[in-house]
Amino acid sequence: MKNAERSFWESELYNREHDLIIVGAGLTGQSIAYFYKQNHPDEKVLVIDRGFYPIGASTRNAGFACFGSVTEHMADMEIEEEAKIIDRIRRRFNGLQLLRQTLGDENIDYREPGAFEIFTDDEVFQKAVAQLDIVNRWLVEAAGKEDVYEITEINGFPAISIRHEGCLHPGKMMRTLYEKNLEQGVEFRWQSQVQNIDEASGVVNLGNDVQLKASQLAIATNSFTSSLLKEVDIKPGRGFVFVTKPIPDFKWKGTFHYDGGYYYFREVGENQLLLGGARSLDIDVETTIEFGTNEKIKNHLISFANNVLKLPEGWGVEKEWSGIMGFTSTKSPILKRISEKAIVVAGLSGMGVALGMQLGKEASELVRK
Ligand SMILES: Cc1cc2nc3c(=O)[nH]c(=O)nc-3n(C[C@H](O)[C@H](O)[C@H](O)COP(=O)(O)OP(=O)(O)OC[C@H]3O[C@@H](n4cnc5c(N)ncnc54)[C@H](O)[C@@H]3O)c2cc1C
């Protein structure tokens, strides 16, 4: 079909310049829209996404509302100084409070059913135990919470419990935020892939001759940012997750971490297990923006479920999927102005449920600075 020429009426409606265009309708992008519109109710705000719904990580994650297991903090100690780690814990903790207050626990199925890191290697467990005083002090400094990490045992495994960790339903989280944005008058264009942007003029090209203009642009495309802004260094990382069919005598009630946060599992629905991670097994192949299943990782997780978690015979996978995360070279996200008319926010490094809304709020404040 030939592109139709624009009518007078269409031109009046669709050639309007927006005050703010946000590219990317994930948790970060939609949070920018939400907080910006709260502070500038009369301004025209438009969110654009290439998907029929957001298709990056925000609706495809595991729904852990978490701020780090002990071995995850230990891995961070090797690459970052203490002050930065404490600051990130604070941001994750505060980000989760903001998310819950803004959306409401009942709307996003937020729960705290008990959280644990399990261990299969006694040496690793003892090393983690030796760090307990340090990480508990960090949680006091970051969030004012005492005795967050404690030695325990779960299902026959030595473990460290994590007080105040929770979980939620990522689909309901995004749905609630979307509805709140619609109520505020934020506009959306779905299935609109941005081909390129002109940071200097504030023009966004969608292809098919569609060009939109704004006095400010916010690029919130996380792992896909480098394809729009070559100078922003974000590495993609594909994450794989599956959910089992209901399992009789299900014993993994709660949220669980293993091996530096590389493996995670939790109960979803009724007696179903969500299991994901193990990206580290094939890291080069998983450094991709393509969705898909890596059979090596899937088979490894299946054998983890059989041999470590000891799921009863006959269990099966009901649903599997992948999502794409965006990583910076440290674990700290990027939030910066790139021109007079554009800011970028990206690289939530696998922690975006906790960080996304807080970062979106901060980005909304940077838009007019
Ligand atoms: C498998 C998996 C499990 C995870 N588990 C957890 C967890 O349990 N807890 C946690 O805290 N974090 C988790 N994360 C990380 C978390 O989901 C992300 O950090 C967070 O969702 C990032 O949000 P975002 O809005 O910045 O990016 P995204 O949600 O990726 O949004 C970016 C959006 O930009 C759009 N887009 C990209 N390019 C274009 C373009 N050219 N034109 C138009 N639109 C475009 C995409 O369609 C997408 O909707 C997980 C991630 C994955 C993949």
The ligand as an SDF file (V2000), in Angstrom:
LIG
                    3D

 53 58  0  0  0  0  0  0  0  0999 V2000
   15.1520  -12.4080   32.4260 C   0  0  0  0  0  0  0  0  0  0  0  0
   15.2790  -11.1630   33.2610 C   0  0  0  0  0  0  0  0  0  0  0  0
   15.0640  -11.2250   34.6280 C   0  0  0  0  0  0  0  0  0  0  0  0
   15.1720  -10.0680   35.4070 C   0  0  0  0  0  0  0  0  0  0  0  0
   14.8450  -10.1510   36.7120 N   0  0  0  0  0  0  0  0  0  0  0  0
   14.8820   -9.0300   37.4850 C   0  0  0  0  0  0  0  0  0  0  0  0
   14.4530   -9.0690   38.8160 C   0  0  0  0  0  0  0  0  0  0  0  0
   13.9670  -10.1050   39.2930 O   0  0  0  0  0  0  0  0  0  0  0  0
   14.5730   -7.9540   39.5770 N   0  0  0  0  0  0  0  0  0  0  0  0
   15.0870   -6.7810   39.0490 C   0  0  0  0  0  0  0  0  0  0  0  0
   15.2180   -5.7990   39.7930 O   0  0  0  0  0  0  0  0  0  0  0  0
   15.4210   -6.6950   37.7570 N   0  0  0  0  0  0  0  0  0  0  0  0
   15.3230   -7.7860   36.9520 C   0  0  0  0  0  0  0  0  0  0  0  0
   15.6590   -7.7150   35.6400 N   0  0  0  0  0  0  0  0  0  0  0  0
   16.0890   -6.4100   35.0960 C   0  0  0  0  0  0  0  0  0  0  0  0
   14.9250   -5.4440   34.8450 C   0  0  0  0  0  0  0  0  0  0  0  0
   13.8500   -6.1110   34.2260 O   0  0  0  0  0  0  0  0  0  0  0  0
   15.4380   -4.3050   33.9510 C   0  0  0  0  0  0  0  0  0  0  0  0
   16.5830   -3.7180   34.5390 O   0  0  0  0  0  0  0  0  0  0  0  0
   14.3840   -3.2070   33.7630 C   0  0  0  0  0  0  0  0  0  0  0  0
   13.1560   -3.7560   33.3530 O   0  0  0  0  0  0  0  0  0  0  0  0
   14.8780   -2.1930   32.7420 C   0  0  0  0  0  0  0  0  0  0  0  0
   13.8260   -1.3040   32.4600 O   0  0  0  0  0  0  0  0  0  0  0  0
   13.9880   -0.2320   31.3180 P   0  0  0  0  0  0  0  0  0  0  0  0
   12.7020    0.4920   31.2140 O   0  0  0  0  0  0  0  0  0  0  0  0
   15.2050    0.6000   31.5630 O   0  0  0  0  0  0  0  0  0  0  0  0
   14.2870   -1.0710   29.9970 O   0  0  0  0  0  0  0  0  0  0  0  0
   13.3160   -2.0120   29.1360 P   0  0  0  0  0  0  0  0  0  0  0  0
   12.2510   -2.6070   29.9490 O   0  0  0  0  0  0  0  0  0  0  0  0
   14.1990   -2.9290   28.3840 O   0  0  0  0  0  0  0  0  0  0  0  0
   12.6200   -0.9950   28.1440 O   0  0  0  0  0  0  0  0  0  0  0  0
   13.2300   -0.4820   26.9890 C   0  0  0  0  0  0  0  0  0  0  0  0
   12.1290   -0.2850   25.9560 C   0  0  0  0  0  0  0  0  0  0  0  0
   12.6740    0.4040   24.8370 O   0  0  0  0  0  0  0  0  0  0  0  0
   12.0110   -0.0760   23.6650 C   0  0  0  0  0  0  0  0  0  0  0  0
   12.8530    0.2150   22.5270 N   0  0  0  0  0  0  0  0  0  0  0  0
   14.1240   -0.1840   22.3170 C   0  0  0  0  0  0  0  0  0  0  0  0
   14.6100    0.3140   21.1620 N   0  0  0  0  0  0  0  0  0  0  0  0
   13.5980    1.0500   20.6150 C   0  0  0  0  0  0  0  0  0  0  0  0
   13.4710    1.8150   19.4080 C   0  0  0  0  0  0  0  0  0  0  0  0
   14.4770    1.9350   18.5510 N   0  0  0  0  0  0  0  0  0  0  0  0
   12.2930    2.4290   19.1630 N   0  0  0  0  0  0  0  0  0  0  0  0
   11.2460    2.3370   20.0400 C   0  0  0  0  0  0  0  0  0  0  0  0
   11.3260    1.6210   21.2060 N   0  0  0  0  0  0  0  0  0  0  0  0
   12.4810    1.0020   21.4850 C   0  0  0  0  0  0  0  0  0  0  0  0
   11.8460   -1.5720   23.9350 C   0  0  0  0  0  0  0  0  0  0  0  0
   10.8180   -2.1280   23.1510 O   0  0  0  0  0  0  0  0  0  0  0  0
   11.5520   -1.6000   25.4340 C   0  0  0  0  0  0  0  0  0  0  0  0
   10.1540   -1.6490   25.6950 O   0  0  0  0  0  0  0  0  0  0  0  0
   15.5580   -8.8370   34.8160 C   0  0  0  0  0  0  0  0  0  0  0  0
   15.7600   -8.7680   33.4550 C   0  0  0  0  0  0  0  0  0  0  0  0
   15.6170   -9.9130   32.6690 C   0  0  0  0  0  0  0  0  0  0  0  0
   15.8360   -9.8100   31.1880 C   0  0  0  0  0  0  0  0  0  0  0  0
  1  2  1  0
  2  3  1  0
  2 52  2  0
  3  4  2  0
  4  5  1  0
  4 50  1  0
  5  6  2  0
  6  7  1  0
  6 13  1  0
  7  8  2  0
  7  9  1  0
  9 10  1  0
 10 11  2  0
 10 12  1  0
 12 13  2  0
 13 14  1  0
 14 15  1  0
 14 50  1  0
 15 16  1  0
 16 17  1  0
 16 18  1  0
 18 19  1  0
 18 20  1  0
 20 21  1  0
 20 22  1  0
 22 23  1  0
 23 24  1  0
 24 25  2  0
 24 26  1  0
 24 27  1  0
 27 28  1  0
 28 29  2  0
 28 30  1  0
 28 31  1  0
 31 32  1  0
 32 33  1  0
 33 34  1  0
 33 48  1  0
 34 35  1  0
 35 36  1  0
 35 46  1  0
 36 37  1  0
 36 45  1  0
 37 38  2  0
 38 39  1  0
 39 40  1  0
 39 45  2  0
 40 41  1  0
 40 42  2  0
 42 43  1  0
 43 44  2  0
 44 45  1  0
 46 47  1  0
 46 48  1  0
 48 49  1  0
 50 51  2  0
 51 52  1  0
 52 53  1  0
M  END
$$$$
